[in-house]
C-alpha cells in the first residue's frame, strides 16, 4: 500500500482484512480532509459497502484513495475496481432496497446516497469501477 503522503494510496482488497484496511485508510483521509464526524461516518460506511462488494461480487480488486481539490473545495475520492463479472442489470442494482446477497443491505443505491459524487462504470464481462467523492463542507 502506498501512503497518502506519496499521492493516491492503492490498497488490495483480496480478503476481509482488505475491507478493514480500507475502512481505516478512509477514516484517516476523512480526518485529514477535516470532514465532520457525520460526513466521516457516511464516507466510511459507503467505502465499507463498496469494498465488501469488490471482494464478494468482484472476486477482489483494489481501492485507490486520495485527497482531492477541485474548484476551491477539498474532498476524499475513492475508486473501487474489480475484474469480476460486471453488473448485468445496473437499473436493478441501483434500486433502493435491492440486494443480491449478504452485504450491509445498503447496496449501490445506499452508498450513492451517502456521498456527494458517485460514478458507476460496469458491463457484463469487464468488471466494475465505482468512484465516489465526499466533499468537505
C-alpha positions in Angstrom: 0.0 0.0 0.0 1.2 3.5 -0.8 0.7 6.2 1.8 -1.4 9.3 1.3 1.7 11.5 1.5 3.0 9.9 -1.7 -0.1 10.6 -3.7 -3.0 8.3 -4.1 -3.0 5.2 -1.9 -3.7 1.9 -3.6 -5.0 -0.9 -1.4 -5.5 -4.5 -2.4 -8.9 -5.9 -1.4 -8.5 -9.7 -1.7 -9.7 -10.8 1.8 -11.8 -9.5 4.7 -8.6 -7.9 6.1 -8.5 -5.6 3.0 -12.0 -4.4 3.8 -10.9 -3.5 7.3 -7.7 -1.7 6.0 -9.9 0.2 3.5 -12.1 1.5 6.4 -9.0 2.5 8.4 -7.5 4.3 5.4 -10.7 6.1 4.6 -11.1 7.2 8.2 -7.5 8.7 8.1 -8.1 10.6 4.9 -11.5 11.8 6.0 -9.9 13.2 9.2 -7.1 14.8 7.2 -9.7 16.4 4.9 -11.5 17.7 8.0 -14.8 16.1 7.2 -17.3 16.4 10.1 -17.9 13.3 12.2 -21.2 12.7 10.5 -19.6 13.1 7.0 -16.7 10.8 8.0 -19.2 8.1 9.1 -21.2 8.4 5.8 -18.0 8.0 3.7 -16.6 5.1 5.8 -20.0 3.3 5.6 -20.1 3.7 1.8 -16.5 2.7 1.5 -17.1 -0.4 3.6 -20.1 -1.5 1.5 -18.2 -0.9 -1.8 -15.0 -2.7 -0.5 -17.2 -5.7 0.5 -18.9 -5.7 -2.9 -15.5 -5.6 -4.6 -14.4 -8.6 -2.6 -17.7 -10.7 -2.7 -19.1 -9.9 -6.2 -15.9 -8.9 -8.0 -13.7 -11.6 -6.6 -11.3 -9.0 -5.1 -9.8 -5.9 -6.6 -8.3 -2.5 -5.5 -9.3 0.7 -3.8 -7.5 3.8 -4.8 -7.9 6.7 -2.3 -6.8 10.3 -2.5 -7.4 13.7 -1.1 -8.6 15.9 -4.0 -9.0 19.6 -4.6 -11.4 21.0 -7.2 -13.0 24.4 -7.7 -11.7 25.5 -4.3 -13.0 22.6 -2.3 -11.3 19.6 -0.7 -12.6 16.1 -0.6 -11.8 12.4 -0.5 -12.1 10.4 -3.7 -12.2 6.6 -3.7 -12.2 4.2 -6.6 -13.1 0.6 -6.2 -12.0 -1.6 -9.2 -12.6 -5.3 -9.8 -12.3 -7.6 -12.8 -15.3 -9.6 -11.9 -18.4 -10.5 -14.0 -19.7 -6.9 -14.0 -23.3 -5.9 -13.3 -25.8 -7.2 -15.9 -28.7 -5.0 -14.8 -27.5 -1.7 -13.5 -31.1 -0.4 -13.1 -31.9 -3.2 -10.8 -28.6 -3.0 -8.9 -29.3 0.7 -8.2 -32.9 0.1 -6.9 -33.4 1.0 -3.3 -33.6 -2.0 -1.1 -32.4 -4.4 -3.7 -29.7 -6.8 -2.5 -28.1 -9.7 -4.2 -26.8 -11.3 -1.1 -25.1 -10.7 2.2 -23.9 -7.1 2.3 -24.9 -4.5 4.9 -28.1 -4.0 2.9 -27.2 -0.6 1.6 -26.4 -1.8 -1.9 -25.1 0.6 -4.5 -28.1 3.0 -4.1 -27.5 3.4 -0.4 -23.8 4.0 -1.0 -24.7 6.6 -3.6 -26.9 8.5 -1.1 -24.1 8.7 1.5 -21.6 10.5 -0.8 -21.6 13.7 -3.0 -20.4 12.2 -6.3 -21.0 8.6 -7.4 -19.9 7.2 -10.8 -20.6 3.5 -11.7 -18.8 2.0 -14.7 -19.7 -1.6 -15.4 -20.6 -4.1 -18.1 -21.0 -7.8 -18.1 -17.7 -9.5 -18.7 -15.5 -6.5 -18.0 -15.7 -5.8 -14.2 -16.9 -2.8 -12.3 -15.4 0.5 -11.2 -17.2 2.7 -8.7 -15.8 6.1 -7.9 -17.1 8.2 -5.0 -16.2 11.6 -3.6 -17.2 13.2 -0.4 -16.6 17.0 -0.2 -15.8 18.9 3.0 -18.5 21.4 3.9 
